[in-house]
Amino acid sequence: MATRVLLMLRETSPWALAGAAASVALLWLVAWTLEWAWWTPRRLDRALRAQGLKGTRYRLFTGDLRETARVNREARKNPLPLGCHDIAPRVQPMLHSAMKEYGKLSFTWFGPTPRVMIPDPELVKEVLSNKFGHFGKPRSSRIGKLLANGVVNHDGEKWAKHRRILNPAFHHEKIKRMLPVFSTCCIETIIRWENSMPSEGSSEIDVWPEFQNLTGDVISRTAFGSNYQEGRRIFQLQGELAERLIQSIQTIFIPGYWFLPTKNNRRMKEIDLEIRKILREIIGKREKATRNGETNNDDLLGLLLESNTRQSNGNASLGLTTEDVIEECKLFYFAGMETTSVLLTWTLIVLSMHPEWQERAREEVLSHFGRTRPDFDSLSRLKIVTMILHEVLRLYPPATFLTRRTYKEMELGGIKYPAGVNLLLPIIFIHHDPDIWGKDASEFNPERFANGISNATRHQAAFFPFGGGPRICIGQSFALLEAKMALCTILQRFSFELSPSYTHAPYTVITLHPQHGAQIRLKKL
């Protein structure tokens, strides 16, 4: 019998064997696609609805992506009235609509994956604490990893190793030593503004690109020291990459789409290669200089490489590879530049809408520093400025939601979530919830933070613009210190108000941007 089978195989054409193999592969691909795009979503949908949850109807492959894009386009046609801080319906119209129709605890579909909104701050705290490691980060798409794939996307031991090596670079004392760089960048920006203004009167500036340039300059200098000019090129490239990533968001659930030679895909790959080339050269120069004893470790890259050497202790498996360091540097750029530029932009917009708080902040700054450069200890004692920044972060959080995923069946708040469900932690909705913050939840009232974050509301976990738990943003202190320095420097030299050309239109491009810019009228003091 075996001999007969061997003879049959020998007589079979290679083309026939190839065709049979192709048929088997095709059948496997069809079965996998059906499981991924139809059977699994249907099973998860039934499991959630059986427990009383309501949500949108699943659509093959794309879920709610097309509808989300449509309602986003509609929302972006209509700006908000000046002074209106009730921004959630415009910024996240799909989620707002789902909550109105199906309740706060409802679900929508991100492609073939259900996303359940978790509106209770105490449950959010439980998810973010992740004590048993079962609420992990969702797996990033291949396209999404292009923008940033460092510690923010890792889980388990890999996350622990990266976080352990990164922590020394963001230690309180290390950040404190970077304050002169913050100050120098801020003063250079202010001088440029002053030089562009007439000796009398006022001048209009769109502060959104100005703050992007400022924070890009800060992160270039603090991350790469003398290589900051090369760093600026990374900042420009990552800005373009973020815009192109948004263009691709509706197609990432089409199997194999990333490999198609579309114009957008080709350009994103080109950008990624250029960023990696620049970073590899910077890292190579720094490592060579370190070996020759020609460098110090006062910038983030130097501190990271120093920590990596110390942690690995000659064992490469305990440290980060060059590719790991490249990914962390990309994350420095995106997170370090984006978060602070967003915070500063909305702070100037809001203080232009509320001049009484602008004046209170200026009085505090002048009483501490006069016209001199702010120092670290006094910056730490600024109560009114801190209250204002916290209230802006509440109303205009840079990231409007966080996402976690169940990797096994988990019970949360009496609901059993099967594996494969995304839990959406809706920062912007919790930050604006009148049941949590009171009837004035959508009003600008920094006084609520007069006694600190923990006393601003009875739900201590209700304020989480930088996340929470062990994965809280590692750069939180860096961002807040930079924002304080920039705001103080501006308040010392200018009063400001909204330009008549300003349109109040917050929207998301990964983080919360002003859709039509942030035109501010500055007046020298």
Residue pairs with C-beta under 8 A, 6 or more apart in sequence:
33 255
36 112
37 60
37 61
37 112
38 60
38 112
40 112
40 420
41 58
41 63
41 109
41 112
41 113
41 114
42 58
43 418
44 114
44 418
44 420
44 421
45 55
45 58
45 114
47 416
47 418
48 55
48 107
48 114
48 116
48 417
48 421
49 55
51 415
51 416
53 105
53 106
53 107
53 116
53 415
54 101
54 102
54 103
54 106
54 107
55 98
55 102
55 106
55 107
55 108
55 109
55 114
55 116
56 63
56 64
56 67
56 98
56 102
56 107
56 108
56 109
58 109
58 112
58 114
59 66
59 67
59 109
61 111
61 112
61 253
61 254
62 111
62 250
62 253
63 108
63 109
63 110
63 111
63 112
63 113
63 253
64 94
64 108
64 109
64 110
65 110
65 111
65 249
65 250
65 253
66 250
67 94
68 94
68 108
69 250
71 93
71 94
71 97
72 93
72 94
72 507
74 93
75 89
75 90
75 91
75 93
75 507
76 90
76 505
76 507
76 515
78 90
79 503
79 504
79 505
79 515
79 516
80 86
80 87
80 90
80 504
80 505
80 506
81 504
82 353
82 498
82 502
82 504
83 353
83 504
84 442
84 504
85 350
85 395
85 396
85 442
85 443
85 444
86 432
86 442
87 395
87 396
87 428
87 432
87 506
88 96
88 428
88 429
88 432
89 96
90 505
90 506
90 507
91 400
91 428
91 506
91 507
91 508
91 512
92 400
92 401
92 426
92 428
92 429
92 508
94 108
95 108
95 117
95 401
95 424
95 426
95 429
96 429
98 106
98 107
98 108
98 117
99 106
99 117
99 119
99 429
104 117
104 119
104 429
105 116
105 117
105 118
105 119
105 120
105 413
105 415
106 116
106 117
107 114
107 115
107 116
107 117
108 114
108 115
108 117
109 115
110 422
111 252
111 253
112 253
113 138
113 420
113 421
113 422
114 421
114 422
115 403
115 421
115 422
115 423
115 424
116 417
116 421
116 422
116 423
116 424
117 424
117 426
117 429
118 124
118 127
118 412
118 413
118 423
118 424
118 425
118 426
119 426
119 429
119 430
119 433
120 413
121 430
121 436
121 459
121 460
121 461
121 462
122 459
122 461
123 412
123 413
124 425
124 430
124 461
124 464
124 468
125 461
125 468
125 469
126 412
127 135
127 404
127 412
127 423
127 425
128 135
128 402
128 404
128 425
128 464
128 467
128 468
128 469
128 471
128 472
129 468
129 469
129 470
130 136
130 404
130 469
130 470
130 471
133 155
133 156
134 406
134 407
134 408
134 410
135 404
135 405
135 406
135 410
135 423
136 155
136 156
136 404
136 405
136 407
137 152
137 153
137 154
137 155
137 403
137 404
137 405
138 403
138 404
138 405
138 422
139 405
140 149
140 153
141 252
141 258
142 258
143 245
143 248
143 252
143 258
143 268
144 245
144 252
145 153
146 241
146 245
146 268
146 271
146 272
147 238
147 241
147 242
147 245
147 330
147 334
147 510
148 327
148 330
148 331
148 334
148 335
149 327
149 330
149 331
150 162
150 324
150 327
150 328
150 330
150 331
151 159
151 162
151 163
151 166
151 328
151 331
151 474
152 331
152 335
154 162
159 471
161 311
161 318
161 320
162 320
162 324
162 328
163 470
163 474
164 311
165 304
165 307
165 308
165 311
165 319
165 320
166 304
166 307
166 328
166 474
167 307
167 474
168 174
168 303
168 306
168 307
169 300
169 303
169 304
169 307
170 474
170 475
170 477
170 478
172 477
174 303
175 477
175 478
175 481
176 376
177 298
178 222
178 298
178 478
179 375
179 376
179 379
179 481
179 485
181 218
181 221
181 222
182 218
182 222
182 481
182 482
182 485
182 486
183 373
183 374
183 485
183 489
184 221
185 214
185 217
185 218
185 221
186 214
186 485
186 486
186 489
186 490
187 373
187 489
188 217
189 210
189 213
189 214
189 217
189 486
190 489
190 490
190 493
193 203
193 205
193 210
193 494
193 522
194 493
194 524
196 203
196 205
197 203
197 522
197 524
201 523
202 521
202 522
202 523
203 521
203 522
204 499
204 501
204 519
204 520
204 521
204 522
205 519
205 520
205 522
206 517
206 518
206 519
206 520
207 344
207 345
207 348
207 518
207 519
207 520
208 341
208 345
208 513
208 514
208 517
208 518
209 517
211 340
211 341
211 344
211 345
211 486
212 239
212 337
212 341
214 341
214 344
214 486
215 336
215 337
215 338
215 340
215 341
215 344
215 482
216 232
216 235
216 333
216 337
216 341
217 228
217 232
218 336
218 337
218 340
218 482
219 231
219 235
219 332
219 333
219 336
219 337
220 228
220 229
220 231
220 232
220 234
220 235
221 228
221 231
221 299
222 299
222 300
222 336
222 478
223 231
223 299
223 300
223 301
223 329
223 332
223 333
223 336
224 230
224 231
224 282
224 299
224 300
224 301
225 298
225 299
225 301
225 302
227 282
227 285
227 286
230 278
230 281
230 282
231 282
231 333
233 278
234 275
234 278
234 279
234 329
234 330
234 333
235 333
235 337
237 271
237 274
237 275
238 271
238 275
238 330
238 333
238 334
238 337
240 267
240 271
241 268
241 271
241 272
241 275
242 334
242 509
242 510
243 509
244 264
244 267
244 268
244 271
245 268
245 510
246 509
246 510
247 264
248 264
248 265
248 268
251 257
252 258
257 265
258 265
259 265
275 330
276 326
279 325
279 326
279 329
279 330
280 322
280 326
282 301
282 329
283 301
283 305
283 322
283 325
283 326
283 329
286 295
286 301
286 302
286 305
287 305
289 295
290 302
290 305
295 302
296 302
297 303
297 305
297 306
300 332
301 325
301 329
304 320
304 325
304 328
305 325
308 319
308 320
308 325
309 319
311 318
311 319
312 318
312 319
312 320
320 328
332 475
335 473
335 475
336 475
336 478
336 479
338 398
338 510
338 511
339 398
339 473
339 475
339 479
339 511
340 479
340 482
340 483
340 486
342 396
342 398
342 511
342 512
342 513
343 389
343 392
343 393
343 396
343 398
343 479
343 483
344 483
344 486
344 487
345 514
345 518
346 392
346 395
346 396
346 506
346 512
346 514
347 388
347 389
347 392
347 483
347 487
348 490
348 496
348 518
348 520
349 498
349 502
349 504
349 514
349 518
349 520
350 357
350 388
350 391
350 392
350 395
350 396
350 444
351 357
351 358
351 361
351 388
351 496
352 358
352 496
352 497
352 498
352 520
353 444
353 498
354 444
355 497
357 384
357 388
357 444
357 446
358 491
358 495
358 496
360 384
361 384
361 385
361 388
361 487
361 491
362 491
362 492
362 495
364 382
364 383
364 384
364 385
365 374
365 382
365 385
365 488
365 491
365 492
366 491
366 492
368 374
368 378
368 381
368 382
369 375
369 378
369 488
369 492
370 492
371 492
371 493
374 484
374 485
374 488
374 489
376 481
379 481
379 484
379 485
379 488
382 484
382 488
383 450
384 446
385 484
385 487
385 488
386 449
386 484
387 446
387 447
387 449
387 450
388 446
389 480
389 483
389 484
389 487
390 446
390 449
390 453
390 456
390 463
391 444
391 445
391 446
391 448
391 449
393 463
393 465
394 431
394 437
394 463
394 465
395 431
395 432
395 442
395 444
396 506
396 512
397 427
397 428
397 431
397 465
397 512
398 465
398 511
398 512
399 427
399 465
399 511
399 512
400 426
400 427
400 428
400 508
400 512
401 424
401 425
401 426
401 427
401 428
402 424
402 425
402 427
402 464
402 467
403 422
403 423
403 424
403 425
404 422
404 423
404 425
405 420
405 421
405 422
405 423
406 417
406 418
406 419
406 420
406 421
406 423
407 419
408 419
409 416
409 417
409 418
409 419
410 416
410 417
411 417
412 423
417 423
425 464
427 464
427 465
430 436
430 462
430 464
431 437
431 462
431 463
431 465
432 441
432 442
433 441
433 462
434 441
434 442
436 457
436 459
436 462
437 448
437 456
437 457
437 462
438 457
448 456
448 457
449 456
453 460
453 463
454 460
456 463
457 463
461 468
466 472
466 473
466 476
466 479
467 473
473 479
490 496
492 525
493 524
493 525
494 522
494 523
494 524
494 525
495 522
495 523
495 525
496 520
496 521
496 522
496 523
497 520
497 521
497 523
498 519
498 520
498 521
499 519
499 520
499 521
501 519
502 516
502 517
502 518
502 519
502 520
503 515
503 516
505 514
505 515
505 516
506 512
506 513
506 514
506 515
507 513
507 515
